[in-house]
Amino acid sequence: MTEANEAARKRLLDGGRILVTRLRYIGDVILSLPLVGALRRAFPDAEIHYLADPAPLRVLDEHPDVDRLWSLERGTLPMARLMRALRQQRFAAVIDLFSNPRSALLVRATGAAVRIGEARRGRRHLYTVQRQLPLGRSALLQHLDAATFLGVENPRVMAPRIHLSSEERARGAVWNEGTAPHVLLHSAATQPAKEWPHPMALDLVRRLLDTGHRVLLSTAPHRPQTSAELAAAEPRARLLDAMPLRELLAVIVSMDAVVGVDGAIVHASVALGRPTLALFGPTEPQIWFPYAALGPFRVLHAGVDCGRCDRYWCPERRCMGAIQVDEVERNVRELLQGTHSVSGSGKP
């Protein structure tokens, strides 16, 4: 460890401040939470701050390991004000988990003696520690690796955790009525190529309903038609309107199981400790859903290699279509029954 890194470590042990930033995407902020927990355990007296865009930042409300949240508002003037305010905090260290041009400039503006980021293009010079990340390693391990530059040895790999207030939990509980198992299905994705084909999702919904389960369909604000079409085809399922993030988290935590495609909802479900089944196609589950050994969390991935994959607008969605309804239904039932596959999902 360099002299600067050692000095930063000592400041943090004495109650100094550290900033973690992952600017975008709810799921990616959730994946960073084990790092935040590792920093809290290593530096119990330090102030831990977190910087992100307004929407993903809401994941950290009520989080006991974070002392202050910083919201990045759009516009030149708000960014200039933010830079000035961050510099006044005199952070001992800053960890940038996004390392795009905007986040790199914000990190440099803090003036921290230790600035940890990725060795990407010209902006690598804005960091004092330039990380080269191994390809294929899980996002949890990639993030935890940043803590080692502050002397944190072998940080534990743990499931992320989102915290809700008792009032939030009470509001969410109204969505789970009666004794029938409640399953939330979230079938929309930011990239349509990640979505499970409509006929297959509809088949699963009907199978669950026919066997006494209650099915809720959550709505993605950017693709409301995905859940609306399912509800129109099967009116016995309960359609949830698009709702603010914290309200949806309260619904998720009240569910008996959650099924979703690659995106924020399955990460949130894991972080709320709910039995979760994720359906992956064009993205790599070993990187983006690294939870199988950490709780009642499973991922189905058919392993279809389409070669030149267009993750955004693939018209065929062969990889998602290769995930069979029988297999999804079996995994949902096993999660609801608390059984375990050989590959190992267990309760936290």
C-alpha positions, -999 to +999 in steps of 0.1 A: +000+000+000+013+035-009+020+061+018-011+081+006-033+050+009-019+042+043-025+078+055-061+076+042-067+043+060-055+058+093-078+089+088-107+066+082-099+046+114-099+079+132-133+089+119-125+105+085-148+106+056-150+084+025-172+088-006-185+059-027-201+067-061-220+047-086-239+073-105-264+053-125-288+024-124-307+010-095-294-026-099-258-014-101-261+007-069-276-024-051-246-044-063-223-019-046-239-023-012-216-052+000-187-029-006-204-002+016-209-029+043-172-040+041-161-004+045-184+000+075-170-031+092-134-021+085-139+016+095-167+017+121-160+053+131-157+067+096-183+088+078-195+069+047-210+091+020-226+080-013-231+099-046-256+088-073-283+101-096-316+109-077-335+077-087-310+050-077-300+070-046-334+062-031-323+026-026-300+039+002-328+056+022-328+041+057-295+024+052-276+022+085-241+020+069-244+053+050-241+086+068-249+110+040-264+109+005-254+132-024-277+136-053-263+145-088-287+170-104-284+177-141-271+210-154-238+229-153-246+251-123-259+223-100-228+202-109-205+231-101-222+236-067-219+199-060-182+199-068-176+228-044-197+211-017-178+178-021-145+195-019-154+210+014-159+175+029-122+168+028-126+131+021-098+108+030-106+086+000-131+083-028-141+052-046-156+055-081-175+024-093-187+039-125-156+057-139-173+075-167-162+111-176-187+128-153-180+107-123-142+110-129-145+148-129-166+148-097-141+125-080-111+147-090-130+178-078-131+163-042-094+169-039-091+136-020-055+123-017-067+088-026-091+085-056-098+049-067-112+043-102-108+023-133-079+027-158-101+039-186-088+061-214-076+096-205-098+099-174-076+073-156-052+102-149-079+117-126-074+088-102-045+080-079-054+043-080-061+030-115-078-004-113-075-030-140-106-052-136-104-088-146-129-099-172-156-123-161-154-116-124-186-110-106-197-074-100-197-081-062-160-090-063-151-062-087-165-037-062-151-053-031-117-053-047-117-014-043-116-018-005-083-037-007-065-005-017-074+009+018-060-021+036-092-041+039-080-077+035-103-104+020-136-085+024-165-109+028-188-115-001-223-110+012-258-104-003-267-067-005-293-054+018-319-027+013-335-013+045-372-002+048-388+016+077-415-001+097-441+023+081-430+013+046-432-024+054-467-019+068-479-002+036-464-030+015-481-057+037-515-049+023-506-065-010-502-099+006-537-109+018-549-144+027-529-176+029-522-183-008-486-178-019-481-144-036-457-143-066-446-110-082-437-112-118-417-083-134-413-091-171-402-057-185-365-047-191-347-015-202-336-036-231-364-055-249-340-083-258-338-091-221-376-098-218-391-133-217-414-138-246-450-128-239-466-162-246-442-179-221-448-154-194-486-157-199-483-195-196-465-192-163-490-167-149-519-191-158-502-221-143-496-203-110-531-190-109-546-224-117-528-240-088-539-215-061-512-189-063-518-151-064-499-133-091-490-096-091-477-080-122-454-050-116-452-022-142-420-006-155-426+031-161-407+030-193-424-001-207-459-003-192-473-022-221-454-053-211-473-059-179-505-044-193-507-069-221-503-098-196-530-084-174-553-079-204-548-116-214-552-129-179-574-106-158-571-129-127-536-115-122-534-083-103-518-054-122-498-029-102-496+006-116-462+022-119-453+034-085-424+053-068-394+031-060-398+029-023-434+019-026-425-009-050-398-021-026-424-023+001-446-045-022-416-067-031-407-073+006-442-086+012-441-112-015-435-149-011-414-151-043-403-128-071-397-137-107-381-112-130-357-106-159-323-090-157-328-056-141-333-036-109-363-056-096-345-089-092-315-071-075-339-053-052-357-086-044-324-102-034-315-072-013-348-075+005-342-112+012-371-125-009-369-159-027-359-147-062-357-163-096-340-143-123-343-150-160-311-141-179-305-142-217-280-118-233-261-109-201-238-130-181-254-142-148-220-150-132-212-113-134-246-096-129-265-121-107-237-135-084-261-145-056-267-182-059-247-192-028-259-163-007-296-171-001-328-183-017-318-168-051-317-186-084-309-177-120-320-195-152-298-190-182-301-212-213-265-204-224-275-197-260-246-181-278-259-160-307-225-147-317-231-111-328-257-103-302-276-070-302-287-068-266-311-039-273-331-048-303-327-085-310-360-094-328-357-132-321-347-133-284-336-169-289-317-168-256-348-158-236-371-180-255-348-210-247-358-207-210-387-232-207-419-225-188-416-259-171-382-251-157-393-217-144-425-231-128-404-258-111-379-233-097-407-210-084-424-239-066-391-250-051-383-215-038-418-213-023-413-246-006-379-237+007-362-266-011-327-264-024-311-273-057-278-291-058-261-259-070-272-243-038-297-218-029-302-215+008-321-191+031-300-163+045 
